[in-house]
Amino acid sequence: MNIREKQEQSEKILLSPYASLSVDTKGRKKPEVECEIRTCFQRDRDRILHCKAFRRLKDKTQVFLAPKGDHYRTRLTHTLEVSQNARTIARALNLNELLTEAIALGHDLGHTPFGHAGERVLNEMNPLGFRHNKQSVRVAQCLEKNGKGLNLTWEVLDGMENHSTASNPSTLEGKIVRLADKIAYINHDIDDSIRGKVITEDDLPKEYTEVLGYTVRERMNTMILDIVNQSEGKNDILMSKEVHKAMFGLRRFMFQRVYQDQNTKKEEQKVDHIIEPLYEYYLYHIDQLPKYSLFRMEEEGETKEQAVCDYIAGMTDHFAIETYKEIYIPKFWIEK
């Protein structure tokens, strides 16, 4: 046996009977020769980690638009925190840690510039709608590598697409990421909001902090331990009713006080005035889109609206602003 085959054999012996085994993958859309040393899920993890869309997450808004300070989260640091939480849970439950990590690293590849504000605008502009979880799959399969895609396994794509609250992933590893995403953003968004003096620790509802803890560390520890204890030996990923209620209670509090508060999110109103003009501009200058987007329109029959959405969604905050300025802001004449 080669190294990969030995690893696949080890998974059968060491992992939980409920784990997703590499050897049992439903495979890739385009069949490939297997790697001699890496399992299929490890290859997916590596492909995501090395792709351009992953690197662009470092300059995409998590919650606060263009914050002044080095310690506020970006979409990239959020992704890394989700990955770490998810891996901790997967390892404790003897599930497939590599599959879990791949899903976690890829779950936000399709996020727009300016966070959910950018997603909202594209959803309103595009007749087909726009959801970042589905866009993550498009990025991985259709847009990365100049349109060639990453050709990820079915299990990774399923977890990426179904990480939102209303979705139901097909694997336990995907279910872990779905909860780890919420654990990460609830806690680090509280941390960033306190840093930004939007809220204080004392503002958090006591009925929830008494259950989860009075610091970010305590709350994350409570949530992760609860999932492990409730899920051990079961074919599901669960939380106790008490912890689940408290976690989603804090989530509602964050929506009321931070995510949807007009005072703290007033800068996001300006996002409309960047995304909408860019969308309209590229609809009438479709030839300026990347060649692979034009190819997909010609050969795959995709709409120009979808092609424009793909291009804008892939922009970083900085690139979107600079592109807007390049197109719409007059330049001063400089005598040569």
LUMKOLBA-123522 format. One record per residue (C-alpha): residue number from 0; residue in three letters; y, x, z. Coordinates in nm, 4 decimals. Layout:
N
+-----+--------+----------+----------+----------+
| num | residu |        y |        x |        z |
+-----+--------+----------+----------+----------+
| NUM |    ALA |        Y |        X |        Z |
...
+-----+--------+----------+----------+----------+
//
This chain:
336
+-----+--------+----------+----------+----------+
| num | residu |        y |        x |        z |
+-----+--------+----------+----------+----------+
|   0 |    MET |   0.0000 |   0.0000 |   0.0000 |
|   1 |    ASN |   0.3568 |   0.1123 |  -0.0658 |
|   2 |    ILE |   0.6273 |   0.0934 |   0.2029 |
|   3 |    ARG |   0.7436 |  -0.2542 |   0.1032 |
|   4 |    GLU |   0.3902 |  -0.3911 |   0.1185 |
|   5 |    LYS |   0.3433 |  -0.2371 |   0.4635 |
|   6 |    GLN |   0.6621 |  -0.4073 |   0.5804 |
|   7 |    GLU |   0.5437 |  -0.7385 |   0.4387 |
|   8 |    GLN |   0.2154 |  -0.6935 |   0.6229 |
|   9 |    SER |   0.4025 |  -0.6161 |   0.9447 |
|  10 |    GLU |   0.5993 |  -0.9383 |   0.9087 |
|  11 |    LYS |   0.2758 |  -1.1374 |   0.8989 |
|  12 |    ILE |   0.1580 |  -0.9716 |   1.2195 |
|  13 |    LEU |   0.4779 |  -0.9483 |   1.4219 |
|  14 |    LEU |   0.6957 |  -1.2436 |   1.3256 |
|  15 |    SER |   0.6763 |  -1.5981 |   1.4571 |
|  16 |    PRO |   0.4499 |  -1.8406 |   1.2678 |
|  17 |    TYR |   0.7712 |  -2.0316 |   1.1906 |
|  18 |    ALA |   0.9475 |  -1.7326 |   1.0322 |
|  19 |    SER |   1.0194 |  -1.7087 |   0.6601 |
|  20 |    LEU |   0.8041 |  -1.4255 |   0.5288 |
|  21 |    SER |   0.9277 |  -1.2051 |   0.2472 |
|  22 |    VAL |   0.5965 |  -1.2295 |   0.0675 |
|  23 |    ASP |   0.6230 |  -1.6105 |   0.0634 |
|  24 |    THR |   0.9688 |  -1.6281 |  -0.0953 |
|  25 |    LYS |   1.0265 |  -1.8923 |  -0.3597 |
|  26 |    GLY |   1.1660 |  -1.6075 |  -0.5635 |
|  27 |    ARG |   1.4636 |  -1.5436 |  -0.7875 |
|  28 |    LYS |   1.5962 |  -1.7342 |  -1.0861 |
|  29 |    LYS |   1.5291 |  -1.4239 |  -1.2956 |
|  30 |    PRO |   1.2015 |  -1.2519 |  -1.1999 |
|  31 |    GLU |   1.2334 |  -0.8809 |  -1.1162 |
|  32 |    VAL |   1.0067 |  -0.5864 |  -1.0498 |
|  33 |    GLU |   0.9758 |  -0.5502 |  -0.6723 |
|  34 |    CYS |   1.1278 |  -0.2524 |  -0.4925 |
|  35 |    GLU |   0.8793 |   0.0019 |  -0.3568 |
|  36 |    ILE |   1.0458 |   0.0347 |  -0.0159 |
|  37 |    ARG |   1.2566 |  -0.2780 |   0.0452 |
|  38 |    THR |   1.1496 |  -0.6375 |   0.0932 |
|  39 |    CYS |   1.3167 |  -0.9043 |  -0.1212 |
|  40 |    PHE |   1.5436 |  -1.0173 |   0.1627 |
|  41 |    GLN |   1.6473 |  -0.6606 |   0.2380 |
|  42 |    ARG |   1.7441 |  -0.6159 |  -0.1258 |
|  43 |    ASP |   1.9521 |  -0.9325 |  -0.1075 |
|  44 |    ARG |   2.1273 |  -0.8073 |   0.2055 |
|  45 |    ASP |   2.2085 |  -0.4791 |   0.0292 |
|  46 |    ARG |   2.3332 |  -0.6511 |  -0.2857 |
|  47 |    ILE |   2.5719 |  -0.8695 |  -0.0899 |
|  48 |    LEU |   2.6962 |  -0.5798 |   0.1215 |
|  49 |    HIS |   2.7777 |  -0.3713 |  -0.1858 |
|  50 |    CYS |   2.9338 |  -0.6430 |  -0.4039 |
|  51 |    LYS |   3.3065 |  -0.6712 |  -0.4752 |
|  52 |    ALA |   3.3373 |  -1.0238 |  -0.3390 |
|  53 |    PHE |   3.2224 |  -0.8996 |   0.0009 |
|  54 |    ARG |   3.4829 |  -0.6238 |   0.0060 |
|  55 |    ARG |   3.7585 |  -0.8691 |  -0.0862 |
|  56 |    LEU |   3.6927 |  -1.0646 |   0.2344 |
|  57 |    LYS |   3.8903 |  -0.7987 |   0.4230 |
|  58 |    ASP |   4.2144 |  -0.9437 |   0.2786 |
|  59 |    LYS |   4.1403 |  -1.3143 |   0.3084 |
|  60 |    THR |   4.2795 |  -1.5315 |   0.5865 |
|  61 |    GLN |   4.0528 |  -1.6459 |   0.8672 |
|  62 |    VAL |   4.2949 |  -1.8669 |   1.0648 |
|  63 |    PHE |   4.6389 |  -1.7089 |   1.0863 |
|  64 |    LEU |   4.8166 |  -1.6466 |   0.7585 |
|  65 |    ALA |   4.9395 |  -1.2863 |   0.7222 |
|  66 |    PRO |   4.9361 |  -1.2107 |   1.0964 |
|  67 |    LYS |   5.1333 |  -0.9119 |   1.2216 |
|  68 |    GLY |   4.8854 |  -0.7115 |   1.4242 |
|  69 |    ASP |   4.5734 |  -0.5097 |   1.3625 |
|  70 |    HIS |   4.3375 |  -0.7106 |   1.5821 |
|  71 |    TYR |   4.3467 |  -1.0577 |   1.4270 |
|  72 |    ARG |   4.0297 |  -1.1576 |   1.2467 |
|  73 |    THR |   4.0023 |  -1.1662 |   0.8702 |
|  74 |    ARG |   3.7324 |  -1.3398 |   0.6712 |
|  75 |    LEU |   3.5424 |  -1.0088 |   0.6679 |
|  76 |    THR |   3.5459 |  -0.9501 |   1.0435 |
|  77 |    HIS |   3.4464 |  -1.3146 |   1.0910 |
|  78 |    THR |   3.1494 |  -1.2574 |   0.8627 |
|  79 |    LEU |   3.0419 |  -0.9492 |   1.0562 |
|  80 |    GLU |   3.0606 |  -1.1380 |   1.3860 |
|  81 |    VAL |   2.8524 |  -1.4224 |   1.2423 |
|  82 |    SER |   2.5972 |  -1.1681 |   1.1237 |
|  83 |    GLN |   2.5708 |  -1.0031 |   1.4635 |
|  84 |    ASN |   2.5317 |  -1.3327 |   1.6504 |
|  85 |    ALA |   2.2723 |  -1.4538 |   1.4018 |
|  86 |    ARG |   2.0723 |  -1.1315 |   1.4112 |
|  87 |    THR |   2.0611 |  -1.1401 |   1.7906 |
|  88 |    ILE |   1.9159 |  -1.4910 |   1.7861 |
|  89 |    ALA |   1.6718 |  -1.4179 |   1.5032 |
|  90 |    ARG |   1.5379 |  -1.1059 |   1.6732 |
|  91 |    ALA |   1.4940 |  -1.2837 |   2.0065 |
|  92 |    LEU |   1.2957 |  -1.5618 |   1.8358 |
|  93 |    ASN |   1.0890 |  -1.3223 |   1.6198 |
|  94 |    LEU |   1.2255 |  -1.4754 |   1.3022 |
|  95 |    ASN |   1.3144 |  -1.2844 |   0.9857 |
|  96 |    GLU |   1.6177 |  -1.0791 |   1.0811 |
|  97 |    LEU |   1.6768 |  -0.9447 |   0.7294 |
|  98 |    LEU |   1.6858 |  -1.2928 |   0.5774 |
|  99 |    THR |   1.9174 |  -1.4066 |   0.8563 |
| 100 |    GLU |   2.1506 |  -1.1127 |   0.7966 |
| 101 |    ALA |   2.1598 |  -1.1672 |   0.4206 |
| 102 |    ILE |   2.2554 |  -1.5340 |   0.4632 |
| 103 |    ALA |   2.5213 |  -1.4473 |   0.7211 |
| 104 |    LEU |   2.6809 |  -1.1738 |   0.5108 |
| 105 |    GLY |   2.6910 |  -1.3993 |   0.2048 |
| 106 |    HIS |   2.7896 |  -1.7316 |   0.3587 |
| 107 |    ASP |   3.1664 |  -1.6976 |   0.2939 |
| 108 |    LEU |   3.1703 |  -1.5056 |  -0.0357 |
| 109 |    GLY |   3.3266 |  -1.8084 |  -0.2055 |
| 110 |    HIS |   3.6167 |  -1.8519 |   0.0338 |
| 111 |    THR |   3.9618 |  -1.8778 |  -0.1209 |
| 112 |    PRO |   4.2749 |  -1.6791 |  -0.0392 |
| 113 |    PHE |   4.4689 |  -1.8261 |   0.2557 |
| 114 |    GLY |   4.1582 |  -1.9685 |   0.4210 |
| 115 |    HIS |   4.0960 |  -2.3419 |   0.4310 |
| 116 |    ALA |   4.4506 |  -2.4087 |   0.3107 |
| 117 |    GLY |   4.3631 |  -2.2476 |  -0.0219 |
| 118 |    GLU |   4.0344 |  -2.4364 |  -0.0313 |
| 119 |    ARG |   4.2173 |  -2.7665 |   0.0218 |
| 120 |    VAL |   4.4563 |  -2.7028 |  -0.2671 |
| 121 |    LEU |   4.1816 |  -2.6071 |  -0.5122 |
| 122 |    ASN |   3.9793 |  -2.9100 |  -0.4067 |
| 123 |    GLU |   4.2787 |  -3.1306 |  -0.4897 |
| 124 |    MET |   4.3542 |  -2.9569 |  -0.8200 |
| 125 |    ASN |   4.0054 |  -2.9273 |  -0.9672 |
| 126 |    PRO |   3.8628 |  -3.2575 |  -1.1056 |
| 127 |    LEU |   3.5174 |  -3.1330 |  -1.0008 |
| 128 |    GLY |   3.6349 |  -3.0605 |  -0.6478 |
| 129 |    PHE |   3.5958 |  -2.7354 |  -0.4597 |
| 130 |    ARG |   3.3874 |  -2.6415 |  -0.1550 |
| 131 |    HIS |   3.3654 |  -2.2822 |  -0.0400 |
| 132 |    ASN |   2.9941 |  -2.2984 |   0.0486 |
| 133 |    LYS |   2.9002 |  -2.4026 |  -0.3044 |
| 134 |    GLN |   3.1429 |  -2.1451 |  -0.4415 |
| 135 |    SER |   2.9626 |  -1.8773 |  -0.2401 |
| 136 |    VAL |   2.6501 |  -1.9542 |  -0.4414 |
| 137 |    ARG |   2.8485 |  -1.9478 |  -0.7676 |
| 138 |    VAL |   2.9919 |  -1.6088 |  -0.6777 |
| 139 |    ALA |   2.6470 |  -1.4704 |  -0.6024 |
| 140 |    GLN |   2.4701 |  -1.6164 |  -0.9044 |
| 141 |    CYS |   2.7323 |  -1.6533 |  -1.1770 |
| 142 |    LEU |   3.0410 |  -1.4433 |  -1.1138 |
| 143 |    GLU |   2.9535 |  -1.1143 |  -0.9465 |
| 144 |    LYS |   2.8831 |  -0.8030 |  -1.1548 |
| 145 |    ASN |   3.1034 |  -0.9294 |  -1.4406 |
| 146 |    GLY |   2.9122 |  -1.2527 |  -1.4720 |
| 147 |    LYS |   2.5615 |  -1.1096 |  -1.4378 |
| 148 |    GLY |   2.5274 |  -1.2265 |  -1.0773 |
| 149 |    LEU |   2.3302 |  -1.0826 |  -0.7885 |
| 150 |    ASN |   2.0141 |  -1.2838 |  -0.8609 |
| 151 |    LEU |   1.9428 |  -1.3560 |  -0.4950 |
| 152 |    THR |   1.6311 |  -1.5233 |  -0.3598 |
| 153 |    TRP |   1.6106 |  -1.8984 |  -0.3142 |
| 154 |    GLU |   1.6036 |  -1.8740 |   0.0654 |
| 155 |    VAL |   1.9257 |  -1.6739 |   0.0861 |
| 156 |    LEU |   2.1082 |  -1.9066 |  -0.1531 |
| 157 |    ASP |   1.9866 |  -2.2122 |   0.0398 |
| 158 |    GLY |   2.1202 |  -2.0700 |   0.3651 |
| 159 |    MET |   2.4540 |  -1.9776 |   0.2081 |
| 160 |    GLU |   2.5046 |  -2.3227 |   0.0571 |
| 161 |    ASN |   2.3998 |  -2.5128 |   0.3692 |
| 162 |    HIS |   2.5880 |  -2.3334 |   0.6454 |
| 163 |    SER |   2.8435 |  -2.6114 |   0.6973 |
| 164 |    THR |   2.8242 |  -2.8637 |   0.9820 |
| 165 |    ALA |   2.6957 |  -3.1545 |   0.7729 |
| 166 |    SER |   2.4268 |  -2.9520 |   0.5942 |
| 167 |    ASN |   2.0634 |  -2.8851 |   0.6797 |
| 168 |    PRO |   1.9219 |  -2.5462 |   0.5737 |
| 169 |    SER |   1.5571 |  -2.5309 |   0.4716 |
| 170 |    THR |   1.4683 |  -2.2242 |   0.6817 |
| 171 |    LEU |   1.5038 |  -2.1527 |   1.0522 |
| 172 |    GLU |   1.6966 |  -1.8415 |   0.9576 |
| 173 |    GLY |   1.9488 |  -2.0559 |   0.7701 |
| 174 |    LYS |   1.9760 |  -2.2871 |   1.0703 |
| 175 |    ILE |   2.0536 |  -1.9885 |   1.2901 |
| 176 |    VAL |   2.3424 |  -1.8843 |   1.0638 |
| 177 |    ARG |   2.4735 |  -2.2407 |   1.0599 |
| 178 |    LEU |   2.5128 |  -2.2326 |   1.4392 |
| 179 |    ALA |   2.6108 |  -1.8648 |   1.4582 |
| 180 |    ASP |   2.9020 |  -1.9391 |   1.2246 |
| 181 |    LYS |   3.0393 |  -2.1968 |   1.4682 |
| 182 |    ILE |   2.9791 |  -1.9769 |   1.7723 |
| 183 |    ALA |   3.1730 |  -1.6986 |   1.6028 |
| 184 |    TYR |   3.4732 |  -1.8903 |   1.4745 |
| 185 |    ILE |   3.5223 |  -2.1102 |   1.7805 |
| 186 |    ASN |   3.5282 |  -1.8095 |   2.0109 |
| 187 |    HIS |   3.7161 |  -1.5583 |   1.7996 |
| 188 |    ASP |   3.9687 |  -1.8199 |   1.6917 |
| 189 |    ILE |   4.0339 |  -1.8947 |   2.0600 |
| 190 |    ASP |   4.0763 |  -1.5216 |   2.1170 |
| 191 |    ASP |   4.3197 |  -1.4878 |   1.8241 |
| 192 |    SER |   4.5106 |  -1.8006 |   1.9304 |
| 193 |    ILE |   4.5566 |  -1.6632 |   2.2808 |
| 194 |    ARG |   4.6665 |  -1.3287 |   2.1330 |
| 195 |    GLY |   4.9179 |  -1.5140 |   1.9162 |
| 196 |    LYS |   5.0449 |  -1.7116 |   2.2179 |
| 197 |    VAL |   4.9537 |  -2.0403 |   2.0520 |
| 198 |    ILE |   4.7383 |  -2.1404 |   2.3495 |
| 199 |    THR |   4.6387 |  -1.9875 |   2.6809 |
| 200 |    GLU |   4.3001 |  -1.9678 |   2.8473 |
| 201 |    ASP |   4.4214 |  -2.2327 |   3.0927 |
| 202 |    ASP |   4.4798 |  -2.4760 |   2.8046 |
| 203 |    LEU |   4.1082 |  -2.4927 |   2.7274 |
| 204 |    PRO |   3.9557 |  -2.8162 |   2.8639 |
| 205 |    LYS |   3.7875 |  -2.7436 |   3.1968 |
| 206 |    GLU |   3.5036 |  -2.9855 |   3.1242 |
| 207 |    TYR |   3.3906 |  -2.7429 |   2.8525 |
| 208 |    THR |   3.4729 |  -2.4061 |   3.0078 |
| 209 |    GLU |   3.2856 |  -2.5031 |   3.3248 |
| 210 |    VAL |   2.9733 |  -2.5310 |   3.1086 |
| 211 |    LEU |   3.0296 |  -2.2418 |   2.8675 |
| 212 |    GLY |   3.2332 |  -1.9898 |   3.0649 |
| 213 |    TYR |   3.5874 |  -1.8741 |   3.1232 |
| 214 |    THR |   3.6019 |  -1.5807 |   2.8788 |
| 215 |    VAL |   3.5049 |  -1.5271 |   2.5166 |
| 216 |    ARG |   3.2189 |  -1.3017 |   2.6263 |
| 217 |    GLU |   3.0835 |  -1.5566 |   2.8747 |
| 218 |    ARG |   3.1037 |  -1.8421 |   2.6259 |
| 219 |    MET |   2.9285 |  -1.6535 |   2.3468 |
| 220 |    ASN |   2.6591 |  -1.5359 |   2.5868 |
| 221 |    THR |   2.6013 |  -1.8932 |   2.7098 |
| 222 |    MET |   2.5723 |  -2.0374 |   2.3594 |
| 223 |    ILE |   2.3418 |  -1.7670 |   2.2252 |
| 224 |    LEU |   2.1125 |  -1.7695 |   2.5304 |
| 225 |    ASP |   2.0952 |  -2.1477 |   2.5162 |
| 226 |    ILE |   1.9823 |  -2.1444 |   2.1524 |
| 227 |    VAL |   1.7160 |  -1.8827 |   2.2250 |
| 228 |    ASN |   1.5847 |  -2.0664 |   2.5320 |
| 229 |    GLN |   1.5825 |  -2.4072 |   2.3644 |
| 230 |    SER |   1.4248 |  -2.2829 |   2.0391 |
| 231 |    GLU |   1.1619 |  -2.0363 |   2.1605 |
| 232 |    GLY |   0.8162 |  -2.1330 |   2.0362 |
| 233 |    LYS |   0.9478 |  -2.4295 |   1.8352 |
| 234 |    ASN |   0.9782 |  -2.4966 |   1.4657 |
| 235 |    ASP |   1.3492 |  -2.5704 |   1.4942 |
| 236 |    ILE |   1.6777 |  -2.4175 |   1.6089 |
| 237 |    LEU |   1.8149 |  -2.6180 |   1.8992 |
| 238 |    MET |   2.0842 |  -2.6323 |   2.1653 |
| 239 |    SER |   2.0729 |  -2.8198 |   2.4927 |
| 240 |    LYS |   2.2728 |  -3.1431 |   2.4962 |
| 241 |    GLU |   2.5127 |  -3.0060 |   2.7576 |
| 242 |    VAL |   2.5955 |  -2.6849 |   2.5687 |
| 243 |    HIS |   2.6061 |  -2.8608 |   2.2314 |
| 244 |    LYS |   2.8532 |  -3.1179 |   2.3669 |
| 245 |    ALA |   3.0722 |  -2.8478 |   2.5199 |
| 246 |    MET |   3.0704 |  -2.6325 |   2.2052 |
| 247 |    PHE |   3.1741 |  -2.9179 |   1.9779 |
| 248 |    GLY |   3.4262 |  -3.0293 |   2.2387 |
| 249 |    LEU |   3.5948 |  -2.6896 |   2.2140 |
| 250 |    ARG |   3.5774 |  -2.7180 |   1.8353 |
| 251 |    ARG |   3.7628 |  -3.0516 |   1.8472 |
| 252 |    PHE |   4.0198 |  -2.8965 |   2.0804 |
| 253 |    MET |   4.0782 |  -2.6130 |   1.8318 |
| 254 |    PHE |   4.1275 |  -2.8593 |   1.5474 |
| 255 |    GLN |   4.3867 |  -3.0496 |   1.7498 |
| 256 |    ARG |   4.5750 |  -2.7526 |   1.8919 |
| 257 |    VAL |   4.5350 |  -2.4841 |   1.6242 |
| 258 |    TYR |   4.3668 |  -2.5689 |   1.2938 |
| 259 |    GLN |   4.5647 |  -2.8880 |   1.2271 |
| 260 |    ASP |   4.8725 |  -2.8353 |   1.4423 |
| 261 |    GLN |   5.1892 |  -2.8520 |   1.2318 |
| 262 |    ASN |   5.3823 |  -2.5998 |   1.4396 |
| 263 |    THR |   5.1187 |  -2.3286 |   1.4338 |
| 264 |    LYS |   5.0169 |  -2.3859 |   1.0710 |
| 265 |    LYS |   5.3591 |  -2.4495 |   0.9156 |
| 266 |    GLU |   5.3362 |  -2.1374 |   0.6977 |
| 267 |    GLU |   5.0297 |  -2.2851 |   0.5265 |
| 268 |    GLN |   5.2522 |  -2.5454 |   0.3593 |
| 269 |    LYS |   5.3768 |  -2.2625 |   0.1402 |
| 270 |    VAL |   5.0250 |  -2.2005 |   0.0121 |
| 271 |    ASP |   5.0522 |  -2.5104 |  -0.2095 |
| 272 |    HIS |   5.3504 |  -2.3512 |  -0.3826 |
| 273 |    ILE |   5.1446 |  -2.0449 |  -0.4692 |
| 274 |    ILE |   4.8023 |  -2.1885 |  -0.5592 |
| 275 |    GLU |   4.9257 |  -2.4882 |  -0.7605 |
| 276 |    PRO |   5.1549 |  -2.2884 |  -0.9940 |
| 277 |    LEU |   4.8830 |  -2.0263 |  -1.0449 |
| 278 |    TYR |   4.6340 |  -2.2994 |  -1.1321 |
| 279 |    GLU |   4.8713 |  -2.4589 |  -1.3827 |
| 280 |    TYR |   4.9637 |  -2.1235 |  -1.5336 |
| 281 |    TYR |   4.6060 |  -2.0155 |  -1.6023 |
| 282 |    LEU |   4.5131 |  -2.3557 |  -1.7429 |
| 283 |    TYR |   4.7663 |  -2.2864 |  -2.0196 |
| 284 |    HIS |   4.6905 |  -1.9130 |  -2.0423 |
| 285 |    ILE |   4.3156 |  -1.9326 |  -2.0344 |
| 286 |    ASP |   4.2845 |  -1.6155 |  -2.2414 |
| 287 |    GLN |   4.4050 |  -1.4132 |  -1.9418 |
| 288 |    LEU |   4.0923 |  -1.4938 |  -1.7408 |
| 289 |    PRO |   3.8108 |  -1.2358 |  -1.7146 |
| 290 |    LYS |   3.5834 |  -1.2052 |  -2.0165 |
| 291 |    TYR |   3.2813 |  -1.3355 |  -1.8283 |
| 292 |    SER |   3.4713 |  -1.6566 |  -1.7456 |
| 293 |    LEU |   3.5543 |  -1.7066 |  -2.1135 |
| 294 |    PHE |   3.1899 |  -1.6385 |  -2.1993 |
| 295 |    ARG |   3.0703 |  -1.9039 |  -1.9534 |
| 296 |    MET |   3.3092 |  -2.1549 |  -2.1092 |
| 297 |    GLU |   3.1879 |  -2.0776 |  -2.4589 |
| 298 |    GLU |   2.8158 |  -2.0327 |  -2.3931 |
| 299 |    GLU |   2.7499 |  -2.2396 |  -2.0787 |
| 300 |    GLY |   2.9927 |  -2.5222 |  -2.1484 |
| 301 |    GLU |   3.1848 |  -2.4816 |  -1.8251 |
| 302 |    THR |   3.5268 |  -2.6450 |  -1.8036 |
| 303 |    LYS |   3.8463 |  -2.4459 |  -1.8085 |
| 304 |    GLU |   3.9356 |  -2.6048 |  -1.4741 |
| 305 |    GLN |   3.6239 |  -2.4535 |  -1.3178 |
| 306 |    ALA |   3.6964 |  -2.1162 |  -1.4747 |
| 307 |    VAL |   4.0488 |  -2.1183 |  -1.3321 |
| 308 |    CYS |   3.9152 |  -2.2191 |  -0.9894 |
| 309 |    ASP |   3.6667 |  -1.9327 |  -1.0011 |
| 310 |    TYR |   3.9403 |  -1.6827 |  -1.0765 |
| 311 |    ILE |   4.1872 |  -1.8029 |  -0.8136 |
| 312 |    ALA |   3.9203 |  -1.8446 |  -0.5455 |
| 313 |    GLY |   3.8235 |  -1.4813 |  -0.5952 |
| 314 |    MET |   4.1758 |  -1.3569 |  -0.5254 |
| 315 |    THR |   4.2733 |  -1.1963 |  -0.1966 |
| 316 |    ASP |   4.5837 |  -1.3195 |  -0.0148 |
| 317 |    HIS |   4.7801 |  -1.0145 |  -0.1279 |
| 318 |    PHE |   4.6670 |  -1.0351 |  -0.4903 |
| 319 |    ALA |   4.7502 |  -1.4068 |  -0.5111 |
| 320 |    ILE |   5.1014 |  -1.3450 |  -0.3789 |
| 321 |    GLU |   5.1607 |  -1.0480 |  -0.6079 |
| 322 |    THR |   5.0264 |  -1.2374 |  -0.9095 |
| 323 |    TYR |   5.2566 |  -1.5292 |  -0.8305 |
| 324 |    LYS |   5.5541 |  -1.2929 |  -0.8061 |
| 325 |    GLU |   5.4581 |  -1.1222 |  -1.1315 |
| 326 |    ILE |   5.4461 |  -1.4538 |  -1.3167 |
| 327 |    TYR |   5.7253 |  -1.6545 |  -1.1572 |
| 328 |    ILE |   5.9760 |  -1.4254 |  -0.9845 |
| 329 |    PRO |   6.2366 |  -1.2648 |  -1.2165 |
| 330 |    LYS |   6.2594 |  -0.8854 |  -1.2118 |
| 331 |    PHE |   6.5922 |  -0.7090 |  -1.1803 |
| 332 |    TRP |   6.6993 |  -0.5178 |  -1.4879 |
| 333 |    ILE |   6.6916 |  -0.1456 |  -1.4285 |
| 334 |    GLU |   6.8840 |   0.0702 |  -1.6743 |
| 335 |    LYS |   6.6686 |   0.3493 |  -1.8132 |
+-----+--------+----------+----------+----------+
//
